Amino acid sequence: MTEPRRALIVVDVQNEYFNGPLEIQYPPRDESLANIHQIIETAEENGLPVALIEHQYEEGFPVFAPGSEGQRSHSEIESRVGDAWHRVTKNYSSVFPETGLEDWLKSHNVDTITLVGYMTNNCILATAVDAEPRGVTVEVLSDATGAINLSNEAGSAPAKQVHETLMALLNSNFATVATTAAWNSAVSGKEPLPGSNLLASATGSK
């Protein structure tokens, strides 16, 4: 099988997701953060390009306001940022619009992106869907991402249900979903991750 040309995309590991109304609820944020550390180590040890994405809204917005403490990357991630990292700010859920990320991926001959970070139910989902028409293969690491509890006029769902449902959805069509351990092994072995598809997911076949 052809070796994937991977890049690691660290999405919005920012303070807003560790304090306040947007706190990640599942998986436990300390666990997902620890896994993101492991993934960064594996990526750097294997020479994978790394991009750090940070969300930002306009001045005065209650979350992700420019220069606010909540908008900053978590200190444990900030301390790891390398000179070769591609660091960009985004204003949309997907990491692609107006960030130059697609051109950066092409400059590194990347055909597969590995998504870690937050939130499963927003930026991870949007990026995976947005990658499809761009011809970019997506990997999502289930224990290095996370969701929040949701409740609005359309209904409600706890974070665990949100996260697990979206992992199944993504793995059915838009991405290959795997654990940190499985990804570390695949990168070390220079192998693709085994995924599913819509037909197999619909029939429950392996």
ROSE-4610 file (N, C-alpha, C; in Angstrom, 1 decimal, always signed):
// ROSE-4610
residu = [M/M/M/T/T/T/E/E/E/P/P/P/R/R/R/R/R/R/A/A/A/L/L/L/I/I/I/V/V/V/V/V/V/D/D/D/V/V/V/Q/Q/Q/N/N/N/E/E/E/Y/Y/Y/F/F/F/N/N/N/G/G/G/P/P/P/L/L/L/E/E/E/I/I/I/Q/Q/Q/Y/Y/Y/P/P/P/P/P/P/R/R/R/D/D/D/E/E/E/S/S/S/L/L/L/A/A/A/N/N/N/I/I/I/H/H/H/Q/Q/Q/I/I/I/I/I/I/E/E/E/T/T/T/A/A/A/E/E/E/E/E/E/N/N/N/G/G/G/L/L/L/P/P/P/V/V/V/A/A/A/L/L/L/I/I/I/E/E/E/H/H/H/Q/Q/Q/Y/Y/Y/E/E/E/E/E/E/G/G/G/F/F/F/P/P/P/V/V/V/F/F/F/A/A/A/P/P/P/G/G/G/S/S/S/E/E/E/G/G/G/Q/Q/Q/R/R/R/S/S/S/H/H/H/S/S/S/E/E/E/I/I/I/E/E/E/S/S/S/R/R/R/V/V/V/G/G/G/D/D/D/A/A/A/W/W/W/H/H/H/R/R/R/V/V/V/T/T/T/K/K/K/N/N/N/Y/Y/Y/S/S/S/S/S/S/V/V/V/F/F/F/P/P/P/E/E/E/T/T/T/G/G/G/L/L/L/E/E/E/D/D/D/W/W/W/L/L/L/K/K/K/S/S/S/H/H/H/N/N/N/V/V/V/D/D/D/T/T/T/I/I/I/T/T/T/L/L/L/V/V/V/G/G/G/Y/Y/Y/M/M/M/T/T/T/N/N/N/N/N/N/C/C/C/I/I/I/L/L/L/A/A/A/T/T/T/A/A/A/V/V/V/D/D/D/A/A/A/E/E/E/P/P/P/R/R/R/G/G/G/V/V/V/T/T/T/V/V/V/E/E/E/V/V/V/L/L/L/S/S/S/D/D/D/A/A/A/T/T/T/G/G/G/A/A/A/I/I/I/N/N/N/L/L/L/S/S/S/N/N/N/E/E/E/A/A/A/G/G/G/S/S/S/A/A/A/P/P/P/A/A/A/K/K/K/Q/Q/Q/V/V/V/H/H/H/E/E/E/T/T/T/L/L/L/M/M/M/A/A/A/L/L/L/L/L/L/N/N/N/S/S/S/N/N/N/F/F/F/A/A/A/T/T/T/V/V/V/A/A/A/T/T/T/T/T/T/A/A/A/A/A/A/W/W/W/N/N/N/S/S/S/A/A/A/V/V/V/S/S/S/G/G/G/K/K/K/E/E/E/P/P/P/L/L/L/P/P/P/G/G/G/S/S/S/N/N/N/L/L/L/L/L/L/A/A/A/S/S/S/A/A/A/T/T/T/G/G/G/S/S/S/K/K/K]
num = [1/1/1/2/2/2/3/3/3/4/4/4/5/5/5/6/6/6/7/7/7/8/8/8/9/9/9/10/10/10/11/11/11/12/12/12/13/13/13/14/14/14/15/15/15/16/16/16/17/17/17/18/18/18/19/19/19/20/20/20/21/21/21/22/22/22/23/23/23/24/24/24/25/25/25/26/26/26/27/27/27/28/28/28/29/29/29/30/30/30/31/31/31/32/32/32/33/33/33/34/34/34/35/35/35/36/36/36/37/37/37/38/38/38/39/39/39/40/40/40/41/41/41/42/42/42/43/43/43/44/44/44/45/45/45/46/46/46/47/47/47/48/48/48/49/49/49/50/50/50/51/51/51/52/52/52/53/53/53/54/54/54/55/55/55/56/56/56/57/57/57/58/58/58/59/59/59/60/60/60/61/61/61/62/62/62/63/63/63/64/64/64/65/65/65/66/66/66/67/67/67/68/68/68/69/69/69/70/70/70/71/71/71/72/72/72/73/73/73/74/74/74/75/75/75/76/76/76/77/77/77/78/78/78/79/79/79/80/80/80/81/81/81/82/82/82/83/83/83/84/84/84/85/85/85/86/86/86/87/87/87/88/88/88/89/89/89/90/90/90/91/91/91/92/92/92/93/93/93/94/94/94/95/95/95/96/96/96/97/97/97/98/98/98/99/99/99/100/100/100/101/101/101/102/102/102/103/103/103/104/104/104/105/105/105/106/106/106/107/107/107/108/108/108/109/109/109/110/110/110/111/111/111/112/112/112/113/113/113/114/114/114/115/115/115/116/116/116/117/117/117/118/118/118/119/119/119/120/120/120/121/121/121/122/122/122/123/123/123/124/124/124/125/125/125/126/126/126/127/127/127/128/128/128/129/129/129/130/130/130/131/131/131/132/132/132/133/133/133/134/134/134/135/135/135/136/136/136/137/137/137/138/138/138/139/139/139/140/140/140/141/141/141/142/142/142/143/143/143/144/144/144/145/145/145/146/146/146/147/147/147/148/148/148/149/149/149/150/150/150/151/151/151/152/152/152/153/153/153/154/154/154/155/155/155/156/156/156/157/157/157/158/158/158/159/159/159/160/160/160/161/161/161/162/162/162/163/163/163/164/164/164/165/165/165/166/166/166/167/167/167/168/168/168/169/169/169/170/170/170/171/171/171/172/172/172/173/173/173/174/174/174/175/175/175/176/176/176/177/177/177/178/178/178/179/179/179/180/180/180/181/181/181/182/182/182/183/183/183/184/184/184/185/185/185/186/186/186/187/187/187/188/188/188/189/189/189/190/190/190/191/191/191/192/192/192/193/193/193/194/194/194/195/195/195/196/196/196/197/197/197/198/198/198/199/199/199/200/200/200/201/201/201/202/202/202/203/203/203/204/204/204/205/205/205/206/206/206]
x = [+0.8/+0.0/+0.9/+0.4/+1.2/+1.3/+2.5/+2.7/+2.1/+1.2/+0.6/+1.7/+1.5/+2.3/+1.6/+1.9/+1.1/+1.6/+0.6/+0.9/+0.0/+0.6/-0.2/-0.8/-2.1/-2.8/-3.4/-2.8/-3.2/-4.2/-5.5/-6.6/-7.1/-6.9/-7.6/-7.4/-6.2/-6.0/-5.7/-6.8/-6.8/-7.4/-7.1/-7.6/-9.1/-9.8/-11.3/-11.9/-11.2/-11.7/-11.3/-10.6/-10.2/-10.8/-11.4/-12.1/-13.3/-14.4/-15.6/-16.6/-17.5/-18.7/-18.3/-17.1/-16.8/-15.8/-15.7/-14.9/-15.2/-14.2/-14.3/-14.8/-15.8/-16.4/-16.0/-15.8/-15.5/-14.8/-13.7/-13.0/-12.5/-12.1/-11.6/-10.4/-10.5/-9.6/-8.1/-7.9/-6.5/-5.9/-6.8/-6.4/-6.1/-7.0/-6.8/-5.6/-5.3/-4.2/-2.9/-2.9/-1.7/-1.5/-2.5/-2.4/-1.9/-2.3/-1.8/-0.3/+0.2/+1.6/+2.3/+1.8/+2.4/+2.4/+1.3/+1.2/+2.2/+2.4/+3.4/+4.8/+5.1/+6.4/+6.6/+5.6/+5.7/+5.9/+5.1/+5.2/+6.6/+7.1/+8.5/+9.6/+9.4/+10.4/+10.5/+9.3/+9.2/+9.3/+9.6/+9.7/+8.5/+7.3/+6.1/+5.9/+5.5/+5.2/+4.0/+4.1/+3.1/+2.5/+1.2/+0.6/-0.2/-0.1/-0.9/-2.0/-3.2/-4.3/-4.9/-5.2/-5.8/-7.0/-8.1/-9.4/-9.3/-10.0/-10.1/-11.3/-12.1/-13.2/-12.8/-13.8/-13.5/-13.3/-12.7/-12.5/-13.8/-13.8/-14.9/-15.9/-15.6/-16.4/-16.2/-17.3/-17.1/-16.2/-15.9/-14.9/-14.0/-12.7/-11.7/-11.5/-11.6/-11.3/-9.8/-9.3/-7.9/-7.1/-6.1/-5.2/-5.7/-6.9/-7.5/-6.8/-6.9/-6.3/-7.0/-8.3/-9.0/-8.6/-8.1/-7.8/-6.4/-5.6/-4.2/-4.2/-3.2/-3.1/-2.7/-3.1/-2.8/-1.3/-0.9/+0.6/+1.4/+0.9/+1.6/+1.9/+1.0/+1.1/+2.0/+1.8/+2.6/+4.1/+4.4/+5.8/+6.5/+5.7/+6.2/+6.3/+5.8/+5.8/+7.2/+7.5/+8.8/+8.9/+10.1/+10.3/+9.7/+9.7/+9.3/+7.7/+7.1/+5.6/+5.0/+3.9/+3.1/+2.0/+2.0/+1.1/+0.1/-1.2/-2.1/-3.3/-4.0/-5.3/-6.4/-7.5/-8.7/-9.9/-10.9/-12.1/-13.3/-13.1/-14.2/-14.0/-15.0/-14.9/-13.9/-13.9/-12.8/-11.5/-10.4/-9.1/-8.7/-9.4/-8.9/-9.2/-10.4/-10.7/-9.7/-9.1/-8.3/-7.1/-6.6/-5.5/-4.2/-4.3/-3.2/-2.7/-3.5/-3.1/-3.1/-4.0/-4.0/-2.7/-2.3/-1.0/+0.2/+0.2/+1.2/+1.3/+0.2/+0.1/+0.7/+0.3/+0.8/+2.3/+2.8/+4.3/+5.1/+4.4/+5.1/+4.7/+4.0/+3.5/+2.7/+1.9/+1.0/-0.3/-0.6/-1.9/-2.9/-2.4/-3.1/-2.9/-4.0/-3.9/-4.4/-3.7/-4.2/-4.6/-5.9/-6.5/-6.6/-6.1/-6.2/-6.6/-7.3/-7.7/-9.2/-9.7/-11.1/-11.8/-13.2/-14.0/-14.4/-14.7/-15.2/-16.4/-17.3/-18.6/-18.6/-17.4/-17.4/-16.2/-15.0/-13.9/-13.3/-13.3/-12.9/-13.8/-15.1/-16.1/-16.1/-16.1/-16.1/-14.8/-13.7/-12.5/-12.5/-12.9/-13.0/-13.9/-15.0/-16.0/-15.4/-14.8/-14.2/-13.0/-12.3/-11.2/-11.6/-12.8/-13.2/-13.1/-13.7/-13.6/-12.2/-11.3/-9.9/-9.0/-9.6/-8.8/-7.8/-8.0/-7.1/-7.7/-7.0/-7.4/-7.3/-8.2/-8.3/-8.2/-7.4/-7.4/-7.8/-8.7/-9.1/-8.8/-8.1/-7.8/-8.8/-9.5/-10.7/-10.3/-9.1/-8.8/-7.9/-7.7/-7.0/-7.8/-9.1/-10.1/-11.1/-12.2/-13.1/-14.3/-15.4/-16.7/-17.3/-18.3/-19.0/-20.4/-21.1/-22.5/-23.3/-24.3/-25.1/-26.6/-27.2/-28.6/-29.1/-30.1/-30.7/-32.1/-32.8/-34.2/-34.4/-33.4/-33.6/-33.4/-32.9/-32.7/-31.4/-31.0/-29.8/-29.1/-27.8/-27.0/-25.8/-25.5/-24.3/-23.0/-21.9/-20.7/-20.2/-20.4/-20.0/-20.7/-22.0/-22.9/-22.5/-22.3/-21.9/-20.6/-19.6/-18.3/-18.3/-18.9/-18.9/-19.8/-20.9/-21.7/-20.9/-20.2/-19.5/-18.3/-17.7/-16.6/-17.1/-18.2/-18.8/-19.2/-19.8/-20.1/-18.9/-17.9/-16.7/-16.0/-16.0/-15.3/-16.1/-17.4/-18.2/-18.0/-17.3/-17.2/-16.1/-16.0/-15.2/-13.7/-13.5/-12.2/-11.9/-10.7/-10.4/-10.2/-10.9/-10.8/-10.0/-9.1/-8.2/-7.8/-7.2/-6.6/-5.2/-4.7/-3.3/-2.4/-2.6/-1.7/-1.7/-2.8/-2.9/-2.2/-2.4/-1.7/-0.2/+0.3/+1.7/+2.3/+1.6/+2.1/+2.1/+1.1/+1.0/+2.1/+2.3/+3.4/+4.7/+5.0/+6.3/+6.5/+5.4/+5.5/+5.3/+5.1/+4.9/+3.7/+2.6/+1.5/+0.2/-0.8/-2.1/-2.9/-3.8/-4.7/-5.9/-6.3/-7.5/-8.8/-9.6/-10.8/-12.0/-13.2/-14.4/-14.9/-16.2/-16.8/-18.3/-19.1/-20.5/-21.3/-20.9/-21.6/-21.4/-20.1/-19.8/-20.4/-20.4/-21.0/-22.5/-23.2/-24.6/-25.0/-24.2/-24.5/-23.8/-23.0/-22.3/-21.2/-20.8/-19.7/-18.3/-17.4/-16.0/-15.2]
y = [-1.2/+0.0/+1.3/+2.3/+3.5/+4.2/+4.7/+5.4/+6.8/+7.1/+8.5/+9.5/+10.7/+11.8/+12.8/+12.5/+13.1/+14.5/+15.3/+16.5/+16.5/+16.9/+17.0/+18.4/+18.4/+19.7/+19.8/+20.7/+20.9/+22.0/+21.7/+22.6/+23.2/+24.5/+25.2/+24.6/+24.2/+23.8/+25.1/+25.8/+27.1/+27.1/+28.1/+28.2/+28.2/+28.7/+28.7/+27.3/+26.3/+25.0/+24.3/+25.0/+24.5/+25.2/+26.4/+27.2/+27.9/+27.9/+28.7/+27.8/+28.5/+27.8/+26.8/+26.9/+25.9/+24.8/+24.6/+23.5/+22.2/+21.5/+20.2/+19.2/+18.5/+17.6/+16.1/+15.7/+14.3/+14.2/+13.4/+12.7/+13.8/+13.4/+14.3/+15.2/+16.5/+17.3/+17.1/+16.8/+16.5/+15.3/+14.3/+13.1/+13.4/+14.1/+14.4/+15.3/+16.2/+17.1/+16.2/+15.3/+14.4/+13.6/+13.2/+12.4/+13.3/+14.6/+15.5/+15.7/+15.8/+15.8/+14.6/+13.4/+12.2/+12.3/+12.8/+12.8/+13.8/+15.0/+16.0/+15.3/+14.6/+14.0/+13.0/+12.2/+11.2/+11.9/+13.0/+13.8/+14.3/+14.9/+15.6/+14.5/+13.4/+12.3/+11.7/+11.8/+11.2/+12.2/+13.5/+14.5/+15.0/+14.8/+15.3/+16.8/+17.5/+18.9/+19.1/+20.1/+20.4/+21.8/+21.9/+23.2/+23.5/+24.7/+25.1/+26.1/+25.7/+26.6/+27.2/+28.5/+29.2/+30.0/+29.8/+30.5/+31.9/+32.8/+34.2/+34.9/+35.5/+36.3/+37.8/+38.7/+40.1/+40.7/+41.8/+42.5/+42.6/+42.3/+42.5/+41.3/+40.2/+39.0/+38.3/+37.7/+37.0/+35.8/+35.2/+34.1/+34.4/+33.9/+34.0/+35.5/+36.4/+37.8/+38.0/+38.7/+38.9/+39.3/+38.6/+38.9/+38.5/+38.0/+37.5/+36.3/+36.0/+34.8/+33.6/+33.6/+32.5/+32.2/+33.2/+33.0/+32.4/+32.5/+32.0/+30.4/+29.9/+28.4/+28.0/+26.8/+26.3/+26.3/+26.7/+26.9/+25.7/+24.5/+23.3/+23.1/+23.6/+23.6/+24.7/+25.9/+27.0/+26.8/+26.1/+25.8/+24.8/+24.1/+23.2/+23.7/+24.8/+25.3/+25.5/+24.8/+24.9/+25.9/+26.3/+27.3/+26.8/+25.6/+25.0/+24.9/+25.1/+24.9/+26.0/+25.6/+26.6/+27.1/+28.3/+28.8/+29.9/+29.6/+30.5/+30.7/+31.8/+32.1/+32.0/+31.4/+31.2/+31.9/+32.2/+32.8/+31.9/+30.8/+29.9/+28.6/+27.7/+26.4/+25.6/+25.5/+24.8/+25.5/+24.7/+25.3/+25.8/+25.6/+25.9/+27.3/+27.9/+29.2/+30.3/+31.0/+32.2/+32.0/+30.8/+30.5/+30.2/+29.9/+29.5/+28.1/+27.3/+26.0/+25.0/+25.2/+24.3/+24.4/+25.6/+25.9/+25.3/+25.5/+25.0/+23.5/+22.8/+21.3/+20.9/+21.6/+21.3/+21.5/+22.5/+22.8/+21.7/+21.0/+19.8/+18.5/+18.5/+17.3/+16.4/+17.1/+16.3/+15.9/+14.6/+14.2/+13.7/+13.7/+13.2/+14.1/+14.6/+15.4/+14.7/+14.8/+14.2/+15.3/+15.2/+16.3/+15.9/+16.8/+16.7/+18.0/+18.1/+19.3/+19.4/+20.6/+20.9/+21.8/+21.8/+20.7/+19.7/+18.5/+17.5/+18.0/+18.6/+19.0/+20.3/+20.8/+22.1/+22.1/+22.4/+22.6/+21.3/+20.2/+19.0/+18.4/+18.5/+18.0/+18.9/+20.2/+21.1/+20.9/+20.7/+20.6/+19.2/+18.2/+16.9/+16.9/+17.6/+17.7/+18.6/+19.7/+20.6/+20.1/+19.1/+18.5/+17.6/+17.1/+16.1/+16.7/+17.9/+18.4/+18.9/+19.1/+19.5/+18.3/+17.1/+15.9/+15.6/+16.0/+15.7/+14.6/+13.6/+12.5/+13.0/+12.5/+13.0/+11.8/+12.0/+11.1/+12.0/+11.4/+12.0/+11.1/+11.6/+10.8/+11.0/+9.9/+10.0/+10.4/+10.0/+10.3/+11.5/+12.3/+13.5/+14.7/+14.5/+15.5/+15.5/+16.4/+16.4/+17.2/+17.0/+17.6/+18.2/+19.0/+19.7/+19.2/+19.4/+19.1/+20.1/+19.6/+20.5/+20.5/+21.7/+21.8/+23.1/+22.9/+24.1/+23.7/+24.6/+24.4/+23.1/+22.5/+21.3/+20.0/+20.2/+19.0/+19.1/+18.1/+18.1/+16.7/+16.8/+15.6/+15.8/+14.8/+15.0/+14.8/+15.3/+15.3/+14.0/+13.0/+11.6/+11.1/+11.3/+10.9/+11.7/+13.0/+13.9/+13.3/+13.1/+12.7/+11.4/+10.4/+9.0/+8.9/+9.7/+9.7/+10.3/+11.4/+12.0/+11.2/+10.5/+9.6/+8.6/+8.0/+7.0/+7.6/+8.8/+9.5/+9.8/+10.4/+10.7/+9.4/+8.4/+7.2/+6.5/+6.9/+6.3/+6.8/+8.0/+8.7/+9.7/+10.6/+11.8/+11.6/+10.6/+10.5/+9.0/+8.8/+7.5/+7.9/+7.3/+7.5/+6.5/+6.9/+6.0/+6.5/+5.7/+6.2/+6.7/+7.3/+7.8/+6.7/+5.6/+4.4/+3.8/+3.7/+3.2/+4.1/+5.4/+6.3/+6.3/+6.3/+6.2/+5.0/+3.9/+2.7/+2.8/+3.4/+3.6/+4.5/+5.6/+6.5/+5.9/+5.2/+4.5/+3.4/+2.8/+1.8/+2.3/+3.6/+4.3/+3.7/+3.4/+2.8/+3.6/+3.4/+4.1/+3.4/+4.1/+3.6/+2.9/+1.8/+1.1/+1.9/+2.2/+2.9/+2.1/+2.8/+2.2/+3.0/+2.8/+3.5/+3.5/+4.2/+4.4/+3.1/+2.3/+1.1/+0.1/-0.1/-1.0/-0.5/+0.8/+1.4/+1.1/+1.2/+1.0/-0.4/-1.3/-2.8/-3.4/-2.6/-3.2/-4.2/-4.2/-5.2/-4.6/-5.5/-5.0/-5.0]
z = [+0.0/+0.0/+0.0/-0.7/-0.8/+0.6/+0.9/+2.1/+2.0/+3.0/+3.1/+3.2/+2.6/+2.8/+3.8/+5.1/+6.1/+6.6/+7.1/+7.9/+9.1/+10.2/+11.5/+11.6/+11.8/+11.9/+13.3/+14.1/+15.5/+15.5/+15.8/+15.6/+16.9/+17.1/+18.2/+19.6/+19.9/+21.3/+22.1/+22.3/+22.9/+24.3/+25.1/+26.5/+26.6/+25.6/+25.6/+25.9/+25.4/+25.6/+26.9/+27.7/+29.0/+30.2/+29.9/+30.9/+30.3/+31.1/+30.6/+29.9/+29.1/+28.5/+27.5/+26.9/+25.8/+26.3/+27.6/+28.1/+27.4/+26.9/+26.4/+27.5/+27.2/+28.2/+27.9/+26.7/+26.4/+25.1/+25.0/+26.2/+27.1/+28.4/+29.3/+28.7/+28.8/+28.1/+28.5/+29.7/+30.1/+29.4/+29.2/+28.5/+27.0/+26.4/+25.0/+24.8/+25.7/+25.6/+25.7/+26.7/+26.8/+25.5/+24.9/+23.6/+22.5/+22.5/+21.5/+21.6/+22.9/+23.1/+22.5/+22.7/+22.1/+20.6/+20.0/+18.6/+18.0/+18.7/+18.2/+18.2/+19.3/+19.4/+18.2/+18.0/+16.9/+15.5/+15.3/+14.1/+13.9/+14.9/+14.8/+14.7/+15.4/+15.3/+13.9/+13.2/+11.9/+10.7/+11.1/+10.1/+9.4/+10.1/+9.5/+9.6/+8.6/+8.8/+9.8/+10.6/+11.6/+11.4/+11.5/+11.4/+12.7/+13.2/+14.4/+14.0/+14.2/+13.8/+15.1/+15.0/+16.2/+15.7/+16.4/+16.0/+16.6/+15.9/+16.3/+15.8/+16.7/+16.3/+16.3/+16.1/+16.1/+17.5/+17.6/+18.9/+19.7/+21.0/+21.8/+21.8/+21.0/+21.0/+22.3/+22.9/+24.2/+24.3/+23.1/+23.1/+21.9/+22.0/+21.0/+20.5/+21.4/+21.0/+20.8/+19.9/+19.6/+20.9/+21.2/+22.3/+23.6/+23.7/+25.0/+25.5/+26.8/+27.4/+26.7/+26.5/+25.9/+24.5/+23.8/+22.4/+22.3/+23.3/+23.2/+23.2/+22.6/+22.6/+24.1/+24.4/+25.8/+26.0/+27.2/+27.4/+27.1/+27.3/+27.0/+25.5/+24.7/+23.3/+22.8/+23.4/+23.0/+23.2/+24.3/+24.6/+23.6/+22.8/+21.9/+20.5/+20.2/+18.8/+18.3/+17.2/+16.6/+15.4/+15.1/+14.0/+12.7/+12.5/+11.2/+11.1/+12.2/+12.2/+11.4/+10.7/+10.0/+10.9/+11.3/+12.3/+11.6/+11.7/+11.1/+12.0/+11.8/+12.5/+11.5/+12.0/+11.1/+11.7/+10.8/+11.2/+11.0/+10.3/+9.9/+10.7/+10.7/+11.3/+10.6/+9.3/+8.6/+8.7/+8.6/+8.7/+7.3/+6.3/+4.9/+4.5/+4.6/+4.0/+4.6/+3.6/+3.9/+4.9/+4.9/+5.8/+5.0/+3.7/+3.0/+3.3/+4.1/+4.5/+3.3/+2.4/+1.2/+0.4/+0.2/-0.6/+0.2/+1.5/+2.4/+2.3/+2.3/+2.1/+0.8/-0.3/-1.6/-1.7/-1.0/-1.0/-0.3/+0.5/+1.2/+0.6/-0.5/-1.2/-0.2/+0.6/+1.6/+0.9/+1.1/+0.6/+1.7/+3.0/+4.1/+5.3/+5.9/+7.1/+8.3/+9.4/+10.7/+11.6/+11.9/+12.7/+14.2/+15.1/+16.5/+17.0/+18.2/+18.8/+18.9/+18.8/+19.2/+18.2/+18.2/+18.8/+17.7/+18.2/+17.3/+16.6/+17.3/+16.8/+16.0/+15.8/+15.0/+14.0/+14.5/+13.5/+13.0/+13.8/+13.3/+12.2/+12.5/+11.5/+10.3/+10.4/+9.2/+8.4/+9.0/+8.2/+7.4/+8.1/+7.4/+6.2/+6.3/+5.2/+4.1/+4.5/+3.6/+2.8/+3.4/+2.7/+1.5/+1.6/+0.5/-0.9/-1.2/-2.5/-2.9/-1.9/-2.2/-2.4/-2.4/-2.7/-1.6/-0.4/+0.8/+1.6/+1.9/+2.8/+4.2/+5.1/+6.4/+7.4/+8.4/+9.6/+10.8/+11.6/+12.9/+14.1/+15.1/+16.2/+17.3/+17.6/+18.5/+19.9/+20.4/+21.8/+21.9/+20.8/+20.8/+20.2/+20.3/+19.9/+21.0/+20.9/+22.0/+21.7/+22.4/+22.2/+23.4/+23.3/+24.4/+24.4/+25.6/+25.7/+24.8/+24.1/+23.3/+23.7/+23.7/+23.9/+23.3/+22.4/+21.8/+21.4/+20.6/+20.2/+19.5/+18.8/+18.1/+18.9/+20.1/+21.0/+21.8/+22.4/+23.3/+23.2/+23.5/+23.5/+24.4/+25.3/+26.1/+25.2/+25.7/+24.9/+24.4/+25.3/+24.9/+23.7/+23.7/+22.6/+21.3/+21.5/+20.4/+19.8/+20.6/+20.1/+19.5/+20.1/+19.6/+18.3/+18.2/+17.0/+15.9/+16.1/+15.1/+14.6/+15.5/+15.1/+14.2/+14.5/+13.6/+12.2/+12.3/+11.1/+10.2/+10.8/+10.1/+9.4/+10.2/+9.7/+8.6/+8.5/+7.4/+6.1/+6.0/+4.7/+4.6/+5.6/+5.5/+6.0/+6.8/+7.4/+7.8/+8.2/+8.8/+10.3/+11.2/+12.6/+13.3/+14.2/+14.8/+16.2/+17.0/+18.3/+18.1/+19.1/+19.1/+19.0/+19.7/+19.6/+18.2/+17.6/+16.2/+15.2/+15.4/+14.5/+14.7/+15.9/+16.2/+15.5/+15.5/+14.9/+13.4/+12.8/+11.4/+10.9/+11.6/+11.2/+11.2/+12.3/+12.5/+11.4/+11.0/+9.9/+8.5/+8.4/+7.1/+6.4/+7.1/+6.6/+6.7/+5.8/+6.0/+7.1/+7.6/+8.6/+7.9/+8.4/+7.9/+8.2/+7.3/+7.5/+7.1/+7.1/+6.7/+5.5/+5.1/+4.1/+4.3/+3.5/+3.8/+3.6/+2.6/+2.4/+3.6/+3.9/+5.0/+6.3/+6.5/+7.8/+7.8/+6.6/+6.6/+6.8/+6.4/+6.6/+7.8/+8.5/+9.6/+9.3/+8.1/+7.7/+7.9/+8.0/+8.3/+7.0]
